[in-house]
Amino acid sequence: MNDDPALFERFLEMLAAESGASPNTLSAYRSDLEQASRRLGGKLAIAGREELKQVGQHWSGLKNSSVARKSSSLRRFFGFLLEEGFRDEDPSDALPRPGISRNLPKILSHEEIANLFSTLKEKLEFDPVKPSDARLSALLELLYGSGLRASELVTLERRSLAIDRQYLIVKGKGGKERLVPISDQARRSVRRWVSLTDPHEKYLFPSRKGHISRVRLFQIIKELAAQAGINPGKVSPHVLRHAFATHLLEGGADLRSLQTLLGHTDISTTQIYTHVDSARLVELVNDRHPLGRRNLSR
């Protein structure tokens, strides 16, 4: 894992696929990462909080805007390492935050999710169903229905799913396996896709190089978003995972259950999925808090 250049390339590849970052933006990220890596002797990816504090101290003479950008670059990189299983914890809270607020994760509304599935349903009405559409259906159902990480989804093996089981065996961060429930609809979509593939394939979503790539997964999800009339910049596999988590919380799921479903080692990571709008919070207080249920008109 101690290979900064290789991890930088993987991170920038993800950034380009997920957010469509321009060459100039990618160049700025690369520069920030490489400078920090040189400061730490080529060991940025394995740096701890104390090392990152030292990096931040070297920025003391820079403008707040420059420090904010560099901090953002490194925080996003460490978020990537955590999400992809290269690290078990994120030390980037040790980096300076000069007068900026933390951005909330992106989320799709229930209506936007419905539009995605409605557009997909139209594709599946053709007889016979195109293999590419059957694959898209299985991918989308597993992203939103089971909350898998992009890396977990593309590397799923065929043996991970059995017809008589209502769960997947997913290998997550650190090679740890966990059981992930799969809905009846997702099972139907996956079975339809599997029936169109070679039973001797190792991976559930094969390609000529082994399995479908993360970049290709990002591309086809964004293509569906555009067809559904949604800004493709808003949609990615991780956004669908976030929607899965947030919508479960809105439906009454507790954080501990969600932590298990998402495969988070630390519940503090799960807490980023508690983002709900102010109207939902007001409704929660009015409906659930004892004061909200008292009749104060007397």
PLY file of the C-alpha trace (Angstrom):
ply
format ascii 1.0
element vertex 298
property float x
property float y
property float z
element edge 297
property int vertex1
property int vertex2
end_header
0.00 0.00 0.00
3.02 2.27 0.50
3.17 3.30 -3.16
2.19 6.94 -3.40
2.55 7.35 -7.22
0.39 4.30 -8.02
-2.30 5.36 -5.52
-2.25 8.91 -6.88
-2.97 7.54 -10.36
-5.87 5.43 -9.11
-7.28 8.37 -7.18
-7.05 10.75 -10.14
-8.62 8.15 -12.42
-11.54 7.87 -10.01
-11.80 11.65 -9.76
-11.97 12.03 -13.52
-14.65 9.34 -13.82
-16.77 10.42 -10.86
-16.83 14.19 -11.24
-15.57 14.76 -14.75
-12.70 16.85 -13.38
-10.89 18.95 -15.98
-7.21 18.38 -16.82
-6.33 21.59 -14.92
-8.19 20.37 -11.81
-6.51 16.97 -11.98
-3.14 18.68 -12.40
-3.77 20.77 -9.27
-4.69 17.66 -7.28
-1.59 15.87 -8.52
0.64 18.80 -7.58
-0.82 19.05 -4.06
-0.43 15.32 -3.47
3.09 15.10 -4.85
4.27 18.08 -2.79
2.89 16.56 0.40
4.38 13.18 -0.53
7.85 14.68 -1.01
7.53 16.41 2.36
6.91 13.00 3.96
9.56 11.08 2.07
7.12 9.43 -0.32
4.91 8.07 2.47
1.79 10.22 2.26
-0.59 7.25 1.87
0.49 5.76 5.21
0.86 9.04 7.08
-0.78 9.54 10.46
-2.22 12.62 12.11
1.13 13.87 13.43
2.70 13.70 9.98
-0.23 15.55 8.45
0.00 18.22 11.13
3.60 18.76 10.05
2.50 19.11 6.44
-0.11 21.68 7.46
2.48 23.68 9.40
4.51 24.13 6.22
1.50 25.89 4.68
1.44 28.58 7.37
2.74 31.28 5.02
0.18 30.62 2.29
-3.15 32.35 1.69
-6.20 30.78 3.28
-7.57 29.90 -0.15
-4.39 27.96 -1.03
-4.35 26.14 2.31
-8.03 25.29 1.91
-7.40 23.85 -1.56
-4.41 21.78 -0.46
-6.27 20.49 2.58
-9.24 19.61 0.39
-7.01 17.70 -2.03
-5.47 15.62 0.73
-8.76 15.04 2.55
-10.36 13.78 -0.64
-7.38 11.51 -1.25
-7.61 10.00 2.24
-11.35 9.60 1.81
-10.60 7.61 -1.34
-8.07 5.42 0.52
-10.64 4.73 3.24
-13.45 3.99 0.79
-11.28 1.64 -1.27
-9.98 -0.25 1.73
-6.37 0.91 1.60
-6.73 2.37 5.10
-8.86 1.59 8.14
-8.99 5.18 9.38
-8.83 8.70 7.99
-6.22 10.99 9.63
-7.06 14.03 7.51
-8.94 15.76 10.33
-5.46 16.86 11.43
-5.19 19.11 8.37
-6.02 22.83 8.75
-9.46 24.13 7.82
-8.98 27.87 7.32
-12.40 29.47 7.47
-14.20 26.84 5.41
-17.13 24.60 6.17
-17.30 20.89 5.48
-19.28 20.05 2.39
-22.14 17.64 2.90
-22.12 14.51 0.74
-24.16 14.57 -2.43
-27.51 12.84 -2.38
-30.29 12.00 -4.82
-33.92 12.62 -3.94
-36.51 9.87 -3.94
-37.90 11.39 -7.14
-34.54 11.29 -8.89
-34.03 7.66 -7.86
-37.51 6.91 -9.21
-36.60 8.59 -12.50
-33.48 6.42 -12.83
-35.45 3.22 -12.32
-38.30 4.41 -14.55
-35.85 5.07 -17.39
-34.28 1.67 -16.81
-37.69 -0.02 -16.82
-38.40 1.37 -20.28
-35.17 -0.20 -21.53
-36.14 -3.57 -20.08
-39.48 -3.65 -21.90
-37.80 -4.57 -25.17
-37.94 -8.23 -26.13
-35.35 -9.61 -26.04
-33.66 -7.47 -23.40
-30.28 -6.16 -24.49
-27.43 -7.69 -22.47
-26.07 -4.21 -21.71
-29.45 -3.20 -20.25
-29.70 -6.40 -18.22
-26.24 -5.70 -16.82
-27.18 -2.09 -16.06
-30.29 -3.27 -14.22
-28.27 -5.64 -12.03
-25.64 -2.99 -11.30
-28.16 -0.31 -10.36
-30.20 -2.65 -8.17
-27.09 -3.66 -6.23
-25.77 -0.11 -5.88
-28.98 1.41 -4.58
-30.60 -1.73 -3.14
-27.60 -3.06 -1.22
-25.33 -0.03 -0.87
-22.21 -1.69 -2.23
-19.02 0.25 -2.82
-18.03 0.59 -6.47
-14.93 -1.52 -5.87
-16.97 -4.21 -4.10
-19.51 -4.31 -6.89
-17.16 -4.63 -9.85
-15.15 -7.39 -8.14
-18.15 -9.49 -7.07
-17.63 -13.13 -7.98
-20.44 -15.32 -9.31
-20.19 -17.54 -6.26
-21.04 -14.53 -4.07
-24.68 -14.98 -5.02
-26.71 -18.17 -4.61
-30.30 -18.54 -5.78
-31.41 -19.94 -2.40
-29.85 -17.10 -0.37
-31.23 -13.62 0.20
-27.84 -12.12 0.78
-24.50 -11.60 -0.90
-21.10 -12.49 0.49
-19.08 -9.34 -0.08
-15.36 -8.95 0.44
-14.82 -5.42 1.71
-11.96 -3.44 3.19
-9.00 -5.39 4.46
-10.36 -8.54 2.83
-13.09 -8.78 5.47
-16.22 -10.59 4.33
-19.72 -9.50 5.30
-23.26 -10.53 4.47
-25.28 -7.97 2.54
-29.05 -8.45 2.11
-30.29 -8.44 -1.47
-33.89 -7.64 -2.37
-36.10 -9.95 -4.41
-36.08 -7.39 -7.23
-32.29 -7.25 -7.22
-32.09 -11.06 -7.24
-34.38 -11.16 -10.29
-32.25 -8.56 -12.06
-29.03 -10.39 -11.25
-30.47 -13.76 -12.34
-31.56 -12.25 -15.65
-28.06 -10.89 -16.19
-26.36 -14.12 -15.16
-28.48 -16.09 -17.63
-26.88 -14.07 -20.42
-23.27 -14.68 -19.36
-20.84 -17.57 -19.53
-21.33 -19.78 -16.42
-17.58 -20.36 -16.33
-16.82 -16.68 -15.75
-15.25 -15.93 -12.38
-16.80 -12.50 -11.94
-20.44 -11.52 -11.85
-19.72 -8.61 -14.19
-16.95 -9.89 -16.44
-14.96 -8.08 -19.09
-12.12 -9.01 -21.37
-9.64 -7.96 -18.67
-11.34 -9.85 -15.85
-14.16 -7.73 -14.48
-15.81 -4.44 -15.43
-13.70 -1.48 -14.36
-14.68 1.23 -11.91
-14.29 3.80 -14.67
-16.73 1.96 -16.92
-19.17 1.60 -14.03
-19.08 5.37 -13.50
-19.62 5.95 -17.21
-22.70 3.78 -17.64
-24.33 5.12 -14.47
-23.82 8.69 -15.71
-25.20 7.72 -19.13
-28.38 6.46 -17.48
-28.62 9.66 -15.42
-28.46 11.78 -18.58
-31.18 9.66 -20.19
-33.31 10.13 -17.06
-32.99 13.91 -17.28
-30.67 14.16 -14.27
-27.41 16.09 -14.30
-24.76 13.34 -14.70
-22.47 15.31 -12.42
-24.85 14.54 -9.55
-24.80 10.78 -10.04
-22.09 8.24 -9.30
-21.89 4.81 -7.66
-20.94 6.43 -4.36
-23.86 8.85 -4.56
-26.17 5.85 -5.01
-24.56 4.19 -1.98
-25.12 7.40 -0.05
-28.76 7.52 -1.19
-29.19 3.91 -0.04
-27.92 4.82 3.42
-29.75 8.11 3.78
-33.08 6.74 2.58
-32.74 3.81 5.00
-32.18 6.25 7.85
-35.20 8.25 6.77
-37.17 5.02 6.84
-36.24 4.37 10.46
-33.01 2.33 10.29
-30.60 2.81 13.19
-26.94 3.73 12.78
-25.60 0.44 14.14
-27.57 -1.59 11.59
-26.48 0.78 8.84
-22.87 0.47 9.98
-23.10 -3.31 9.51
-24.76 -3.02 6.11
-22.16 -0.58 4.82
-19.20 -2.45 6.26
-17.85 0.47 8.28
-15.29 -0.37 10.97
-16.01 2.84 12.89
-19.53 4.17 13.43
-18.19 7.72 13.11
-17.81 6.98 9.39
-21.46 5.95 9.23
-22.54 9.24 10.77
-21.86 11.13 7.54
-25.02 9.45 6.23
-27.20 11.25 8.74
-27.54 14.16 6.33
-31.23 14.96 6.03
-32.98 18.19 5.18
-34.20 20.64 7.80
-37.84 19.79 7.16
-37.14 16.16 8.04
-35.44 17.21 11.28
-38.34 19.44 12.27
-40.79 16.63 11.51
-38.72 14.23 13.60
-38.73 16.53 16.64
-42.45 17.26 16.34
-43.42 13.62 15.93
-40.97 11.85 18.24
-40.03 14.25 21.04
-42.34 14.23 24.11
-42.74 18.01 23.94
-43.85 17.74 20.34
-46.73 15.45 21.34
-47.97 17.55 24.28
-51.07 19.64 23.93
-50.00 23.11 25.02
-53.20 24.90 24.02
-54.64 24.81 27.57
0 1
1 2
2 3
3 4
4 5
5 6
6 7
7 8
8 9
9 10
10 11
11 12
12 13
13 14
14 15
15 16
16 17
17 18
18 19
19 20
20 21
21 22
22 23
23 24
24 25
25 26
26 27
27 28
28 29
29 30
30 31
31 32
32 33
33 34
34 35
35 36
36 37
37 38
38 39
39 40
40 41
41 42
42 43
43 44
44 45
45 46
46 47
47 48
48 49
49 50
50 51
51 52
52 53
53 54
54 55
55 56
56 57
57 58
58 59
59 60
60 61
61 62
62 63
63 64
64 65
65 66
66 67
67 68
68 69
69 70
70 71
71 72
72 73
73 74
74 75
75 76
76 77
77 78
78 79
79 80
80 81
81 82
82 83
83 84
84 85
85 86
86 87
87 88
88 89
89 90
90 91
91 92
92 93
93 94
94 95
95 96
96 97
97 98
98 99
99 100
100 101
101 102
102 103
103 104
104 105
105 106
106 107
107 108
108 109
109 110
110 111
111 112
112 113
113 114
114 115
115 116
116 117
117 118
118 119
119 120
120 121
121 122
122 123
123 124
124 125
125 126
126 127
127 128
128 129
129 130
130 131
131 132
132 133
133 134
134 135
135 136
136 137
137 138
138 139
139 140
140 141
141 142
142 143
143 144
144 145
145 146
146 147
147 148
148 149
149 150
150 151
151 152
152 153
153 154
154 155
155 156
156 157
157 158
158 159
159 160
160 161
161 162
162 163
163 164
164 165
165 166
166 167
167 168
168 169
169 170
170 171
171 172
172 173
173 174
174 175
175 176
176 177
177 178
178 179
179 180
180 181
181 182
182 183
183 184
184 185
185 186
186 187
187 188
188 189
189 190
190 191
191 192
192 193
193 194
194 195
195 196
196 197
197 198
198 199
199 200
200 201
201 202
202 203
203 204
204 205
205 206
206 207
207 208
208 209
209 210
210 211
211 212
212 213
213 214
214 215
215 216
216 217
217 218
218 219
219 220
220 221
221 222
222 223
223 224
224 225
225 226
226 227
227 228
228 229
229 230
230 231
231 232
232 233
233 234
234 235
235 236
236 237
237 238
238 239
239 240
240 241
241 242
242 243
243 244
244 245
245 246
246 247
247 248
248 249
249 250
250 251
251 252
252 253
253 254
254 255
255 256
256 257
257 258
258 259
259 260
260 261
261 262
262 263
263 264
264 265
265 266
266 267
267 268
268 269
269 270
270 271
271 272
272 273
273 274
274 275
275 276
276 277
277 278
278 279
279 280
280 281
281 282
282 283
283 284
284 285
285 286
286 287
287 288
288 289
289 290
290 291
291 292
292 293
293 294
294 295
295 296
296 297
